[in-house]
Each structure stands twice: as structure tokens, then as C-alpha cells.
Amino acid sequence: MIFGLTGGIATGKSTVAEMLQRHGAVIVDADKVARQVVEPEEEGLKRIASVFGDEVISREGTLDRPALGRIIFHDEKARRKLNELLHPLIMDKMRRDTEKVWQTEPHAVVIWDVPLLIEEKMTDLVDEVILVYVPQRVQLARLQARDHLDTDEAAARLAAQLPIDEKKKWADYVIDNSGTREETEMQVARLWSELCAKVG
């Protein structure tokens, strides 16, 4: 089985992923894979340069993430285009990474950590969905504090994703991360027991 872990920006998904990893889960991180496919000389970077131009490539030949971010956070069409370019490359590498894990650990609990699992209609690629949840007001406050954003900029980034309460409808498991770390750890421990039982 493959479990999909998702959340919203600033909900604490990475924290929950780390907790699951400590329990023994194998995390296949879509963000890490996304960075790998846009390294210099990789196909992903070539695709981005051909569509968005040299202004998103640094002098060193790497992806200029802030420059690309300024384009895609304010342009829905550009964001969709970027996802179309990179999505097949990311999925292909995640599948290959998962197969490698199963060759050595056939009973591993594999969790795909995918921020846009629901937005990108990828829920059919996983067997069950785990959502890391906080109320939207908490999400906004955490995002502003974490990334030093003003309210408008933080709200724009939240608006680029499906509202967190909408995502709940897709979830098989919900980890409420709005309380203390200890409360989250207790929920993760219960979830781990359930996932292990499912995988057998």
C-alpha cells in the first residue's frame, strides 16, 4: 500500500512526516523529488527554461526559485503550466523510488508526502489519504510568522491551494496539529498502529 500524506501550507505536514519516519515509515517526499528533477542538466529545468525563459535561471545555471515564485503565485495559468511540465517527471521518479524500497523491504509502510495531492487530483495514485489539519486562521498566522509575510501575501499563498476544510472531505485519516506537539505525537502513534495493521 501507498499512503498519501498531505495538508496545507503551514499546517505542519513536515513535522508529522518526521514523526512517522521516526516510527519507521519510508517517506517519499514530492518536494525533494521536485527539486531533484530541476537540478542543472535535468529535464525539468530544461522544460521550465523553454516555457518561462532565462529570467528564472540564475547566472550559475540553477533554478531561480524566488523569480519563478513571483510568476506562479500570482498567475493561475502559469502555475498550472508549471505543474503540467514537472508533474509527469516527479511521478515517474516517485514510483521508481517506491519500487526500490519494496525490493529490499516488501512490507515497508510507504508514505508519499505530497503537498498538492488533492489539488492535482492524485488521490487515485495512493491507497489512503492522511491529512494534517489546522483551522485556516491558525494556518494564516503560522504562515505569516514562518515566512515573514504580510497578511495579503500570506492570504494569496493560501488562496493558491484548496481550503483546508475542503481537503478534509478527501481524508481517510486526519491529524489535528493545532494543539501541542505532544497531542500531535499521540495522534501519530495511533495512526502508525493503524497503518502497520493495514500493511500487515
N, CA, C and O of each residue as an XYZ file, in Angstrom:
800
protein
N       0.840     -1.202      0.000
C       0.000      0.000      0.000
C       0.871      1.246      0.000
O       1.975      1.258      0.544
N       0.344      2.299     -0.627
C       0.971      3.611     -0.551
C      -0.026      4.543      0.133
O      -1.181      4.651     -0.280
N       0.444      5.217      1.190
C      -0.386      6.198      1.887
C       0.050      7.584      1.435
O       1.245      7.858      1.325
N      -0.914      8.455      1.173
C      -0.601      9.825      0.761
C      -0.738     10.761      1.940
O      -1.791     10.819      2.575
N       0.340     11.507      2.242
C       0.313     12.490      3.326
C       0.224     13.885      2.715
O       1.045     14.259      1.878
N      -0.780     14.651      3.140
C      -0.929     15.998      2.605
C      -1.415     16.926      3.714
O      -1.634     16.503      4.849
N      -1.578     18.188      3.361
C      -2.032     19.179      4.328
C      -2.220     20.468      3.574
O      -2.611     20.463      2.407
N      -1.948     21.561      4.229
C      -1.930     22.848      3.555
C      -0.640     23.527      3.938
O       0.069     23.055      4.827
N      -0.324     24.618      3.289
C       0.867     25.368      3.632
C       0.780     25.785      5.106
O      -0.245     26.306      5.547
N       1.855     25.555      5.862
C       1.952     25.939      7.285
C       1.014     25.162      8.218
O       0.664     25.653      9.291
N       0.607     23.954      7.812
C      -0.204     23.127      8.728
C       0.679     22.210      9.592
O       0.208     21.639     10.575
N       1.962     22.074      9.220
C       2.858     21.212      9.997
C       3.010     19.817      9.420
O       3.318     18.868     10.140
N       2.793     19.696      8.114
C       2.895     18.389      7.459
C       4.292     17.786      7.587
O       4.439     16.581      7.791
N       5.319     18.635      7.464
C       6.704     18.144      7.562
C       6.995     17.585      8.952
O       7.711     16.594      9.099
N       6.429     18.236      9.966
C       6.596     17.765     11.352
C       5.985     16.378     11.509
O       6.593     15.493     12.112
N       4.788     16.187     10.970
C       4.110     14.892     11.055
C       4.887     13.835     10.249
O       5.006     12.685     10.673
N       5.406     14.236      9.098
C       6.212     13.306      8.285
C       7.433     12.830      9.072
O       7.772     11.647      9.041
N       8.091     13.752      9.776
C       9.264     13.388     10.596
C       8.869     12.412     11.701
O       9.590     11.451     11.971
N       7.726     12.659     12.339
C       7.250     11.767     13.407
C       7.001     10.362     12.852
O       7.394      9.367     13.461
N       6.340     10.292     11.683
C       6.062      8.986     11.063
C       7.358      8.277     10.679
O       7.477      7.060     10.816
N       8.321      9.053     10.200
C       9.612      8.473      9.824
C      10.310      7.879     11.052
O      10.917      6.811     10.970
N      10.220      8.574     12.183
C      10.825      8.051     13.421
C      10.175      6.737     13.841
O      10.835      5.876     14.423
N       8.877      6.578     13.548
C       8.193      5.321     13.856
C       8.635      4.196     12.909
O       8.485      3.018     13.230
N       9.179      4.563     11.747
C       9.641      3.547     10.802
C       9.093      3.656      9.389
O       9.407      2.829      8.533
N       8.273      4.674      9.142
C       7.730      4.855      7.784
C       8.839      5.251      6.814
O       9.808      5.907      7.198
N       8.687      4.848      5.560
C       9.568      5.313      4.493
C       8.845      6.464      3.796
O       7.784      6.273      3.202
N       9.424      7.649      3.875
C       8.803      8.838      3.291
C       9.386      9.094      1.907
O      10.598      9.239      1.748
N       8.513      9.147      0.917
C       8.918      9.566     -0.432
C       8.380     10.983     -0.591
O       7.177     11.190     -0.749
N       9.287     11.954     -0.548
C       8.932     13.367     -0.434
C       8.853     14.017     -1.814
O       9.865     14.155     -2.501
N       7.654     14.411     -2.212
C       7.448     15.011     -3.542
C       8.239     16.300     -3.718
O       8.731     16.578     -4.811
N       8.368     17.103     -2.637
C       9.134     18.348     -2.741
C      10.608     18.073     -3.034
O      11.236     18.760     -3.841
N      11.151     17.044     -2.354
C      12.562     16.685     -2.599
C      12.741     16.199     -4.032
O      13.687     16.583     -4.719
N      11.816     15.349     -4.470
C      11.879     14.833     -5.844
C      11.740     15.986     -6.836
O      12.426     16.019     -7.857
N      10.842     16.937     -6.526
C      10.637     18.097     -7.414
C      11.922     18.912     -7.546
O      12.215     19.449     -8.614
N      12.695     19.004     -6.448
C      13.981     19.719     -6.521
C      14.995     18.941     -7.359
O      15.786     19.524     -8.100
N      14.956     17.609     -7.225
C      15.906     16.773     -7.979
C      15.681     16.864     -9.482
O      16.643     16.871    -10.250
N      14.418     16.936     -9.915
C      14.138     16.934    -11.358
C      14.393     18.289    -12.024
O      14.316     18.406    -13.247
N      14.704     19.338    -11.198
C      15.036     20.645    -11.791
C      16.485     21.049    -11.514
O      16.835     22.225    -11.621
N      17.326     20.076    -11.157
C      18.747     20.373    -10.993
C      19.360     20.651    -12.366
O      18.815     20.228    -13.386
N      20.507     21.370    -12.396
C      21.146     21.658    -13.687
C      21.333     20.387    -14.522
O      21.699     19.332    -14.003
N      21.078     20.511    -15.796
C      21.175     19.415    -16.773
C      19.992     18.446    -16.730
O      19.884     17.572    -17.590
N      19.104     18.589    -15.741
C      17.948     17.685    -15.668
C      16.835     18.173    -16.611
O      16.757     19.354    -16.948
N      15.990     17.240    -17.020
C      14.909     17.525    -17.973
C      13.950     18.604    -17.462
O      13.489     19.449    -18.230
N      13.658     18.567    -16.164
C      12.710     19.530    -15.602
C      13.159     20.969    -15.775
O      12.357     21.838    -16.117
N      14.445     21.226    -15.538
C      14.968     22.590    -15.678
C      14.913     23.043    -17.137
O      14.605     24.200    -17.424
N      15.209     22.134    -18.042
C      15.131     22.463    -19.473
C      13.700     22.840    -19.859
O      13.484     23.788    -20.614
N      12.725     22.094    -19.338
C      11.318     22.391    -19.643
C      10.909     23.767    -19.108
O      10.219     24.527    -19.788
N      11.348     24.079    -17.872
C      10.997     25.370    -17.267
C      11.595     26.520    -18.085
O      10.914     27.504    -18.375
N      12.879     26.384    -18.455
C      13.555     27.444    -19.212
C      12.872     27.671    -20.558
O      12.758     28.806    -21.021
N      12.418     26.583    -21.184
C      11.808     26.723    -22.511
C      10.464     27.439    -22.453
O      10.054     28.062    -23.433
N       9.769     27.359    -21.310
C       8.449     27.988    -21.187
C       8.516     29.363    -20.504
O       7.881     30.317    -20.953
N       9.292     29.452    -19.412
C       9.309     30.690    -18.621
C      10.496     31.602    -18.945
O      10.544     32.741    -18.480
N      11.448     31.113    -19.734
C      12.558     31.965    -20.172
C      13.729     31.995    -19.204
O      13.679     31.442    -18.106
N      14.801     32.671    -19.661
C      16.054     32.694    -18.900
C      15.974     33.503    -17.608
O      16.848     33.389    -16.749
N      14.913     34.333    -17.465
C      14.832     35.144    -16.242
C      14.568     34.302    -14.986
O      14.714     34.797    -13.868
N      14.183     33.040    -15.165
C      14.003     32.172    -13.987
C      15.199     31.228    -13.795
O      15.147     30.313    -12.974
N      16.273     31.458    -14.556
C      17.508     30.680    -14.403
C      18.596     31.617    -13.877
O      18.813     32.691    -14.438
N      19.277     31.217    -12.807
C      20.319     32.068    -12.223
C      21.578     32.054    -13.100
O      21.698     31.257    -14.030
N      22.509     32.957    -12.777
C      23.765     33.011    -13.535
C      24.563     31.721    -13.409
O      25.342     31.368    -14.295
N      24.356     31.016    -12.284
C      25.062     29.734    -12.065
C      24.406     28.580    -12.817
O      24.914     27.459    -12.805
N      23.270     28.856    -13.475
C      22.589     27.808    -14.233
C      21.608     26.983    -13.419
O      21.143     25.935    -13.867
N      21.294     27.465    -12.211
C      20.315     26.775    -11.366
C      18.966     27.500    -11.469
O      18.881     28.604    -12.007
N      17.930     26.866    -10.951
C      16.602     27.482    -10.960
C      16.570     28.645     -9.972
O      16.949     28.486     -8.812
N      16.120     29.812    -10.428
C      15.932     30.967     -9.559
C      14.522     30.871     -8.971
O      13.555     31.361     -9.554
N      14.429     30.234     -7.813
C      13.121     29.945     -7.215
C      12.312     31.204     -6.873
O      11.115     31.250     -7.159
N      12.938     32.229     -6.267
C      12.146     33.438     -5.992
C      11.551     34.054     -7.264
O      10.406     34.505     -7.259
N      12.330     34.073     -8.349
C      11.838     34.652     -9.611
C      10.658     33.845    -10.153
O       9.666     34.414    -10.610
N      10.773     32.506    -10.097
C       9.674     31.653    -10.552
C       8.456     31.820     -9.639
O       7.319     31.873    -10.107
N       8.714     31.901     -8.328
C       7.638     32.080     -7.349
C       6.821     33.329     -7.597
O       5.596     33.318     -7.479
N       7.524     34.433     -7.950
C       6.815     35.698     -8.213
C       5.856     35.560     -9.393
O       4.824     36.230     -9.445
N       6.202     34.693    -10.335
C       5.328     34.469    -11.500
C       4.135     33.584    -11.119
O       2.982     33.935    -11.371
N       4.431     32.439    -10.514
C       3.366     31.434    -10.355
C       2.396     31.712     -9.213
O       1.257     31.247     -9.253
N       2.827     32.470     -8.180
C       1.908     32.716     -7.063
C       0.806     33.701     -7.433
O      -0.207     33.792     -6.739
N       1.002     34.442     -8.529
C       0.003     35.441     -8.900
C      -0.638     35.150    -10.253
O      -1.392     35.970    -10.778
N      -0.338     33.992    -10.811
C      -0.858     33.662    -12.143
C      -1.254     32.191    -12.182
O      -0.418     31.298    -12.318
N      -2.561     31.975    -12.056
C      -3.099     30.600    -12.001
C      -2.699     29.784    -13.234
O      -2.355     28.607    -13.122
N      -2.747     30.421    -14.418
C      -2.421     29.713    -15.659
C      -0.946     29.281    -15.667
O      -0.616     28.175    -16.095
N      -0.074     30.166    -15.191
C       1.366     29.860    -15.138
C       1.630     28.730    -14.150
O       2.462     27.857    -14.399
N       0.913     28.753    -13.025
C       1.100     27.699    -12.017
C       0.663     26.343    -12.577
O       1.322     25.326    -12.365
N      -0.460     26.353    -13.294
C      -0.929     25.092    -13.898
C       0.064     24.582    -14.933
O       0.327     23.383    -15.024
N       0.610     25.509    -15.710
C       1.574     25.139    -16.742
C       2.824     24.499    -16.119
O       3.328     23.488    -16.607
N       3.312     25.112    -15.032
C       4.483     24.562    -14.339
C       4.202     23.139    -13.860
O       5.033     22.245    -14.016
N       3.021     22.941    -13.276
C       2.652     21.606    -12.797
C       2.575     20.597    -13.942
O       2.990     19.447    -13.794
N       2.044     21.034    -15.077
C       1.974     20.140    -16.254
C       3.368     19.722    -16.729
O       3.574     18.584    -17.150
N       4.309     20.646    -16.658
C       5.675     20.370    -17.106
C       6.378     19.362    -16.194
O       7.047     18.439    -16.658
N       6.208     19.567    -14.883
C       7.013     18.793    -13.925
C       6.321     17.552    -13.376
O       6.974     16.582    -12.991
N       4.997     17.593    -13.344
C       4.217     16.521    -12.715
C       4.590     15.112    -13.211
O       4.821     14.227    -12.387
N       4.655     14.878    -14.539
C       4.990     13.520    -15.002
C       6.396     13.087    -14.581
O       6.617     11.914    -14.278
N       7.344     14.022    -14.562
C       8.720     13.693    -14.162
C       8.782     13.327    -12.677
O       9.468     12.385    -12.283
N       8.050     14.092    -11.867
C       8.032     13.846    -10.413
C       7.386     12.490    -10.110
O       7.918     11.698     -9.333
N       6.225     12.236    -10.740
C       5.512     10.977    -10.508
C       6.357      9.765    -10.900
O       6.395      8.760    -10.190
N       7.023      9.879    -12.026
C       7.844      8.775    -12.517
C       8.958      8.458    -11.519
O       9.222      7.292    -11.222
N       9.611      9.508    -11.003
C      10.711      9.277    -10.052
C      10.185      8.741     -8.718
O      10.827      7.891     -8.102
N       9.026      9.226     -8.267
C       8.453      8.726     -7.008
C       8.109      7.244     -7.122
O       8.331      6.479     -6.184
N       7.569      6.840     -8.269
C       7.249      5.422     -8.477
C       8.519      4.571     -8.451
O       8.558      3.507     -7.834
N       9.560      5.065     -9.135
C      10.823      4.305     -9.175
C      11.453      4.206     -7.779
O      11.978      3.160     -7.398
N      11.393      5.307     -7.027
C      11.930      5.297     -5.654
C      11.169      4.306     -4.771
O      11.764      3.605     -3.952
N       9.836      4.256     -4.950
C       8.999      3.336     -4.162
C       9.315      1.878     -4.506
O       9.436      1.036     -3.617
N       9.444      1.594     -5.782
C       9.792      0.221     -6.218
C      11.116     -0.225     -5.611
O      11.267     -1.380     -5.211
N      12.081      0.703     -5.545
C      13.397      0.392     -4.956
C      13.248     -0.002     -3.485
O      13.883     -0.946     -3.015
N      12.397      0.736     -2.767
C      12.157      0.432     -1.347
C      11.582     -0.970     -1.211
O      12.056     -1.765     -0.399
N      10.559     -1.272     -2.006
C       9.884     -2.569     -1.882
C      10.763     -3.747     -2.285
O      10.532     -4.871     -1.841
N      11.766     -3.500     -3.119
C      12.685     -4.587     -3.485
C      13.468     -5.080     -2.272
O      13.771     -6.268     -2.161
N      13.795     -4.157     -1.360
C      14.567     -4.551     -0.170
C      13.689     -4.723      1.066
O      14.022     -5.499      1.962
N      12.556     -3.994      1.117
C      11.634     -4.068      2.272
C      10.204     -4.251      1.776
O       9.456     -3.278      1.680
N       9.816     -5.481      1.460
C       8.479     -5.703      0.875
C       7.310     -5.254      1.770
O       6.228     -4.957      1.263
N       7.519     -5.202      3.090
C       6.416     -4.826      3.990
C       6.573     -3.406      4.544
O       5.965     -3.062      5.558
N       7.381     -2.592      3.883
C       7.586     -1.208      4.353
C       6.280     -0.419      4.280
O       5.482     -0.589      3.358
N       6.082      0.447      5.273
C       4.967      1.396      5.222
C       5.475      2.607      4.440
O       6.259      3.406      4.953
N       5.021      2.730      3.206
C       5.485      3.805      2.310
C       4.470      4.945      2.325
O       3.277      4.747      2.099
N       4.982      6.142      2.599
C       4.124      7.328      2.641
C       4.643      8.340      1.629
O       5.791      8.779      1.699
N       3.776      8.701      0.687
C       4.104      9.757     -0.269
C       3.701     11.087      0.358
O       2.521     11.330      0.609
N       4.681     11.940      0.606
C       4.454     13.261      1.173
C       4.250     14.227      0.000
O       5.211     14.627     -0.657
N       2.978     14.599     -0.256
C       2.638     15.389     -1.451
C       1.767     16.587     -1.053
O       0.587     16.415     -0.747
N       2.338     17.805     -1.055
C       1.546     18.973     -0.632
C       0.259     19.163     -1.442
O      -0.776     19.515     -0.876
N       0.311     18.935     -2.751
C      -0.851     19.196     -3.618
C      -1.539     17.899     -4.066
O      -2.072     17.822     -5.173
N      -1.521     16.903     -3.209
C      -2.114     15.598     -3.528
C      -3.563     15.727     -4.003
O      -3.968     15.070     -4.963
N      -4.333     16.570     -3.331
C      -5.756     16.700     -3.648
C      -5.960     17.668     -4.818
O      -6.728     17.384     -5.737
N      -5.256     18.827     -4.776
C      -5.407     19.814     -5.852
C      -5.053     19.224     -7.216
O      -5.703     19.511     -8.221
N      -4.008     18.393     -7.228
C      -3.534     17.828     -8.501
C      -4.260     16.527     -8.872
O      -3.863     15.821     -9.799
N      -5.333     16.228     -8.126
C      -6.154     15.035     -8.394
C      -5.301     13.766     -8.446
O      -5.425     12.949     -9.358
N      -4.436     13.626     -7.444
C      -3.532     12.476     -7.369
C      -3.985     11.448     -6.333
O      -3.266     10.488     -6.057
N      -5.170     11.644     -5.762
C      -5.603     10.733     -4.701
C      -5.776      9.305     -5.222
O      -5.704      8.350     -4.449
N      -6.002      9.156     -6.532
C      -6.142      7.802     -7.079
C      -4.794      7.088     -7.212
O      -4.757      5.899     -7.528
N      -3.676      7.809     -6.973
C      -2.346      7.187     -7.040
C      -1.931      6.599     -5.696
O      -0.933      5.884     -5.604
N      -2.708      6.905     -4.647
C      -2.413      6.353     -3.315
C      -3.619      5.548     -2.841
O      -4.730      5.704     -3.348
N      -3.376      4.688     -1.862
C      -4.472      3.846     -1.366
C      -5.343      4.566     -0.340
O      -6.562      4.396     -0.316
N      -4.694      5.381      0.516
C      -5.447      6.137      1.519
C      -4.765      7.478      1.757
O      -3.561      7.628      1.547
N      -5.566      8.455      2.202
C      -5.079      9.828      2.355
C      -5.029     10.209      3.842
O      -5.997     10.032      4.582
N      -3.864     10.740      4.254
C      -3.675     11.261      5.618
C      -3.583     12.780      5.489
O      -2.740     13.291      4.752
N      -4.446     13.500      6.204
C      -4.443     14.964      6.147
C      -3.939     15.548      7.464
O      -4.417     15.178      8.536
N      -2.970     16.464      7.378
C      -2.540     17.239      8.544
C      -3.346     18.532      8.526
O      -3.296     19.297      7.563
N      -4.084     18.762      9.599
C      -5.096     19.831      9.629
C      -4.825     20.844     10.736
O      -4.467     20.479     11.856
N      -5.001     22.119     10.407
C      -5.199     23.178     11.412
C      -6.281     24.103     10.844
O      -6.423     24.191      9.625
N      -7.046     24.793     11.698
C      -8.035     25.739     11.174
C      -7.340     26.821     10.334
O      -6.168     27.128     10.550
N      -8.070     27.386      9.386
C      -7.458     28.321      8.434
C      -6.858     29.558      9.106
O      -5.827     30.059      8.657
N      -7.482     30.054     10.167
C      -6.932     31.244     10.848
C      -5.566     30.922     11.458
O      -4.669     31.765     11.456
N      -5.407     29.688     11.984
C      -4.124     29.253     12.551
C      -3.095     29.118     11.424
O      -1.937     29.512     11.565
N      -3.545     28.557     10.319
C      -2.697     28.388      9.138
C      -2.143     29.747      8.673
O      -0.948     29.879      8.405
N      -3.017     30.740      8.583
C      -2.628     32.082      8.130
C      -1.602     32.704      9.083
O      -0.592     33.259      8.649
N      -1.874     32.602     10.378
C      -0.966     33.184     11.383
C       0.402     32.499     11.343
O       1.434     33.166     11.418
N       0.408     31.174     11.225
C       1.682     30.440     11.176
C       2.472     30.769      9.916
O       3.695     30.898      9.954
N       1.762     30.903      8.802
C       2.432     31.215      7.539
C       3.070     32.599      7.599
O       4.202     32.779      7.150
N       2.353     33.577      8.149
C       2.905     34.931      8.276
C       4.153     34.932      9.153
O       5.157     35.565      8.825
N       4.075     34.210     10.279
C       5.207     34.165     11.212
C       6.399     33.429     10.604
O       7.543     33.861     10.741
N       6.119     32.320      9.936
C       7.191     31.473      9.388
C       7.941     32.144      8.249
O       9.171     32.125      8.211
N       7.191     32.745      7.310
C       7.802     33.292      6.096
C       7.904     34.816      6.099
O       8.257     35.425      5.088
N       7.586     35.438      7.263
C       7.662     36.909      7.395
C       6.883     37.615      6.283
O       7.404     38.495      5.598
N       5.624     37.206      6.122
C       4.771     37.764      5.062
C       3.744     38.708      5.671
O       3.349     38.555      6.826
N       3.314     39.696      4.869
C       2.180     40.492      5.339
C       0.893     39.694      5.082
O       0.919     38.653      4.425
N      -0.211     40.189      5.599
C      -1.474     39.434      5.534
C      -1.891     39.145      4.096
O      -2.345     38.041      3.793
N      -1.740     40.131      3.204
C      -2.162     39.945      1.807
C      -1.343     38.866      1.100
O      -1.884     38.023      0.386
N      -0.030     38.912      1.312
C       0.849     37.929      0.664
C       0.553     36.522      1.190
O       0.495     35.566      0.416
N       0.367     36.400      2.504
C       0.047     35.101      3.103
C      -1.294     34.585      2.588
O      -1.436     33.405      2.271
N      -2.283     35.494      2.508
C      -3.617     35.108      2.024
C      -3.553     34.654      0.565
O      -4.254     33.722      0.172
N      -2.711     35.314     -0.239
C      -2.563     34.926     -1.650
C      -1.993     33.513     -1.766
O      -2.405     32.735     -2.627
N      -1.055     33.197     -0.902
C      -0.467     31.840     -0.940
C      -1.480     30.788     -0.496
O      -1.536     29.692     -1.055
N      -2.277     31.129      0.511
C      -3.333     30.199      0.939
C      -4.360     30.005     -0.165
O      -4.853     28.897     -0.377
N      -4.680     31.092     -0.871
C      -5.697     31.036     -1.931
C      -5.253     30.174     -3.106
O      -6.081     29.719     -3.896
N      -3.933     29.948     -3.222
C      -3.404     29.122     -4.311
C      -3.675     27.634     -4.066
O      -3.501     26.811     -4.965
N      -4.100     27.297     -2.852
C      -4.407     25.905     -2.522
C      -5.898     25.765     -2.195
O      -6.582     26.738     -1.875
N      -6.369     24.532     -2.288
C      -7.739     24.241     -1.877
C      -7.864     24.537     -0.377
O      -6.958     24.194      0.383
N      -8.958     25.163      0.069
C      -9.109     25.433      1.513
C      -8.981     24.141      2.328
O      -9.455     23.078      1.926
N      -8.332     24.269      3.472
C      -8.015     23.092      4.295
C      -9.277     22.323      4.704
O      -9.247     21.097      4.814
N     -10.391     23.043      4.931
C     -11.633     22.355      5.319
C     -12.217     21.538      4.169
O     -12.881     20.527      4.395
N     -11.967     21.982      2.927
C     -12.376     21.200      1.750
C     -11.578     19.893      1.679
O     -12.106     18.837      1.330
N     -10.310     19.997      2.016
C      -9.436     18.823      1.918
C      -9.882     17.696      2.862
O      -9.664     16.515      2.592
N     -10.510     18.093      3.972
C     -10.972     17.098      4.953
C     -11.869     16.032      4.313
O     -11.866     14.873      4.729
N     -12.641     16.445      3.290
C     -13.593     15.531      2.649
C     -12.884     14.364      1.961
O     -13.476     13.305      1.753
N     -11.612     14.566      1.612
C     -10.852     13.546      0.883
C     -10.067     12.623      1.812
O      -9.510     11.618      1.368
N     -10.023     12.963      3.100
C      -9.093     12.285      4.014
C      -9.671     11.005      4.612
O     -10.831     10.959      5.023
N      -8.837      9.970      4.650
C      -9.175      8.745      5.391
C      -8.754      8.885      6.852
O      -9.362      8.287      7.740
N      -7.710      9.679      7.093
C      -7.210      9.947      8.450
C      -6.921     11.442      8.561
O      -6.403     12.049      7.623
N      -7.259     12.040      9.721
C      -6.955     13.453      9.963
C      -6.109     13.570     11.225
O      -6.490     13.076     12.286
N      -4.955     14.229     11.102
C      -4.129     14.564     12.262
C      -4.339     16.051     12.535
O      -3.955     16.895     11.725
N      -4.953     16.371     13.686
C      -5.190     17.775     14.041
C      -3.930     18.309     14.725
O      -3.600     17.917     15.844
N      -3.240     19.203     14.035
C      -1.962     19.722     14.517
C      -2.089     21.116     15.118
O      -1.123     21.879     15.128
N      -3.281     21.452     15.620
C      -3.466     22.801     16.171
C      -3.181     22.859     17.670
O      -3.188     23.942     18.257
N      -2.932     21.711     18.295
C      -2.643     21.679     19.730
C      -1.149     21.627     20.014
O      -0.347     22.191     19.270
N      -0.782     20.951     21.092
C       0.634     20.849     21.467
C       1.319     19.761     20.638
O       0.659     18.928     20.016
N       2.634     19.784     20.640
C       3.416     18.760     19.942
C       3.090     17.365     20.501
O       2.988     16.386     19.761
N       2.932     17.310     21.832
C       2.637     16.016     22.478
C       1.300     15.451     21.990
O       1.170     14.248     21.761
N       0.310     16.335     21.835
C      -1.008     15.896     21.345
C      -0.902     15.354     19.918
O      -1.527     14.352     19.570
N      -0.104     16.035     19.108
C       0.103     15.556     17.731
C       0.824     14.219     17.742
O       0.467     13.317     16.984
N       1.829     14.080     18.590
C       2.600     12.818     18.666
C       1.715     11.643     19.070
O       1.888     10.528     18.576
N       0.765     11.899     19.974
C      -0.159     10.825     20.376
C      -1.032     10.386     19.207
O      -1.263      9.192     19.016
N      -1.520     11.352     18.422
C      -2.335     11.020     17.243
C      -1.514     10.237     16.220
O      -2.003      9.285     15.613
N      -0.254     10.655     16.039
C       0.611      9.984     15.063
C       0.900      8.544     15.506
O       0.940      7.639     14.672
N       1.099      8.330     16.796
C       1.352      6.974     17.312
C       0.150      6.059     17.047
O       0.315      4.900     16.669
N      -1.061      6.596     17.252
C      -2.276      5.806     16.976
C      -2.378      5.497     15.477
O      -2.699      4.379     15.075
N      -2.094      6.525     14.663
C      -2.145      6.349     13.209
C      -1.142      5.290     12.767
O      -1.458      4.442     11.932
N       0.068      5.337     13.328
C       1.114      4.372     12.953
C       0.645      2.935     13.202
O       0.865      2.051     12.374
N       0.003      2.715     14.338
C      -0.519      1.374     14.651
C      -1.518      0.928     13.591
O      -1.503     -0.227     13.165
N      -2.383      1.841     13.167
C      -3.392      1.511     12.149
C      -2.744      1.200     10.798
O      -3.140      0.259     10.110
N      -1.738      2.007     10.429
C      -1.070      1.795      9.136
C      -0.330      0.457      9.128
O      -0.361     -0.270      8.135
N       0.326      0.141     10.227
C       1.043     -1.143     10.316
C       0.077     -2.315     10.208
O       0.382     -3.323      9.570
N      -1.096     -2.177     10.837
C      -2.111     -3.233     10.767
C      -2.591     -3.408      9.318
O      -2.799     -4.531      8.859
N      -2.765     -2.284      8.603
C      -3.220     -2.345      7.209
C      -2.200     -3.049      6.329
O      -2.548     -3.885      5.495
N      -0.926     -2.693      6.532
C       0.141     -3.252      5.685
C       0.412     -4.714      6.063
O       0.859     -5.512      5.239
N       0.135     -5.039      7.313
C       0.291     -6.424      7.745
C       1.714     -6.754      8.140
O       1.999     -7.888      8.526
